Every structure is written in structure tokens, then in C-alpha cells.
Amino acid sequence: MLITHDTRCALDTVVDLVNTVPEDEAAPDGLADVAALQEFVGTHDISDVGVLSEPDLSAVRRIRGRFAAVFAAPDARTAAGLINDLVAAAGTTPRLTDHDGYDWHIHYFAPGASVADHLTADCGMALAFFVVAGEQERLRRCEAPDCRRAFVDLSRNRSRRYCDSRTCGNRLHVAAYRARRKEAAG
């Protein structure tokens, strides 16, 4: 599957957006305030969003939950329905652009769109490409028992199980190794 630069950026953005949801009640919200949203926008080079406000923060938090549902969708039909609803609500307006030193690419939001509509349109279309390509199963949640972070499995053989092999994956492999050693000694 060919993934263009702008699609990859949108995928990274939607994964990071979904992962701002607190994992439990004690964890902090990754989008706790407008300043955190501004930092998120800056980190992901989201252009043309203007001055952000509390209504923007509320709107982005709402779509964040809807994107999380796409990663939890049990099948392509369910994911497609969720994505269709998201993209339709954003009022997509595909247009070619070559801003900020990037070659020609497509934005799916109308000029002057809110940050929530911007994210919904571009990220929703990136996820739509995966469903259309028959790759919805690549939109995953970490399989570590204490982690449910979202990620997109871009491995060649679709075998990635953890959001980060250096943390979640390694931790589980070490635990399994220690359990085997304990049993063997036992």
C-alpha cells in the first residue's frame, strides 16, 4: 500500500490525538487545556487553524472520542460507517495545495475550517484510505494488558502487536522469559 507523505502525517496525527485520551481516571488528559491543544497543533504542523479557543478544545475532544471508536471497530463495515459520519460532519472540500515547503498534496478541509473540522477531514480521509485498501485491521490497539494505545501497523506482514516494541513489547517479552525461567527452576 502506497502511503503518501500527507496521509502518513494525518495517520500520525490521528494516532497521537486518540492517544491523548487518559488511560484511566488518574492519568492526565493529553488535551487538558487550550495551551495543550496549541502545542498539539504545533507539534503536528497543522496549518491554517487561526487562534484556538475553548470551543475548539471541546470540539477536538469530541472528535477524538469518535476517532477512538474507529480504532476499536470490529470490522471494516463498522469502521467505514464511523469514518463516513466523521468526514460528512466536517464538510470535506478536497483541494490541492503546496504550502510550507511541501510538494503538492490534498487537503480535505475548506479554507478557514476550524481545527476540529481540519483534523476530522484530513485524518478521516487517511483512515478511509486504509478501509478502502482492505487494511482496516492495521488500525490497532496495543495488546499489552496495561496499555490500550492506538497505533497503525505498517509492518510488512501485519504482525505488530504493541504500540512500542521498546516499551510494551519488551516488557511483556521479559515477563514471559522470567516466567519460563521460574517454571524451569521450579
N, C-alpha and C positions, 0 to 999 in steps of 0.2 A: 504494500500500500504506500503510495507516494504521499508524503505529508509535507505540504508547503510551509515556508517559514511562518507565515501569518497564522496558519492553522496550528502549528506547534506552539506558537506564543499564546494563542487562545486556549489550547489544551492545558498548558502550564498554568495559565491564569485561573481557569475554572477549577483545576485540582487544588491550587492554593486557596481559592475562595472557599470551596467546600471544606477544606481543612482548617479554616478559621473558626468553625463551629467548635465550641468547647466539648471535649470528650466526655466530661462528667460535670456535675454541678459545682465541684470545687475548682475546676480549671477556668482560667480566664478566657473571655471571648476575644478572638483574634481581631474582631472589629468592634472594640469596646466603645469607641467614640469617633467623631469626625476626623480627628488627627490620625487615628489608626487607618481609617479609610483613605485619607490623603496619602499616607505612607504606602498603602497597598497600591493605590493608583500610580504613584511614583515608581515603586519597585517594578511594576509590570509595564511601565512606559505606555500607559493608557492615555491617549491624546484626546484633545478636543472635548474635555468634560467641564471646563469652567470652574467656578468656585463651588466647593462642596458644602453641604448643609445637613442638618438633622434629618430632613425628609429624604435626602439622598441616602443617608446611612440606613434609615428604616427600609427603604426600597431595596437596597443591596442585600440587607439581611433577609428580606422575604425571598428574593430570587435565589439566594444561597441555599435555603432550605429546599427549594424546588430543584435546583441542580443536584443536591444530595440525593434526592429521590431517583434521579436518572442513574446514578452510580449504584443504587440499591435495586434497580429494576430487574425482575427475574428473567425477562426475555426482551427481544428486540421490539415486539409489538408494544409492550408497555413503555419501553424507553422512547419509542417513536411518538407515542401519544403525548408523553410528558414534554418531549422536545418540541413537538408541534404547538402545544399550548404556550410554551415559553416564547418561542420565536414569533408566533402570531401576536402575542400581547406586546411585544417590543415594536411591532410595526416595521419590520425589516425593509430596508431600502438599499439593495446592493449597489455599490458604486466602486469604481476603480480609483485608486489613489497611490501616490508615490511620495509620501511625506517623510520627514525626519531621516533622510538618507537611505530609506528602504526602496527597493525596486517596486514595480507595480504589483499591487495586491488588492484584494477585495475587502472592503468594509461592508458590513450588513446593516449598519445603523444610519439613520438620517443625520445630516449635519445639524449640530445643536442638540442632539439627543441627550437625555440625562445619562449619568454614569450607569444607572441600573439598566436602562434600555441598551446602552452601548455594550455592556457585559452580556446581557441576555441575547442580543442579536449575534455578536461575534462568537461567543462561547457556545451558544446553542447551535449555531451552524457548524462549528468544529465537531461537536458531538454528533450532529446529524450525519456528517461525512462518515463517521465510524459505523453508524447504524446502516447507512446505505451500502457501505462496503462489506457488510456482513461481519463486522468486527466488534459488535456491541459487547461481547464477552471480555474485551480488553479493558473496559471501563470497570475497574475493580475496587474492592476494599481490602485492606491489609488482612491477612489471615492470622496474624499474631493475636492470641486471645485477649491481650490487654491493649490492643490498638485497632482502630477501625478507620484509619486514614484512607482517603481516596487516592488512587493513582491510575495512570494509563499504562497498561502493559505493552511496551513497544519491543519486547524481546522477539527474536525471530520465530521461536517455537511456541509463543504464548504461554510460557511456563513461569513467569514471575508471580510470586505469591505474597511478597512483602513490600510495603511501601519503601523500605530502605534495607537492602541486604546487610549493610554495615551495622545497623542497629537491631531492628526487629528480627531479621533473618539470622544474624549471627547469634543473638541472644537465645533464640529457640534451638539453634544447632548446638550451642554449648550446653544448654539444659538437657537436650537429648543425649549428648555424649556423656555427660555426668551421670545421668540416669542409667545408661548402659554399663558404665564402669562400676557403679554402685551395685547393680544387679549381678554383674560378673564376679565382683568381690564377695558378694554376699551371702 
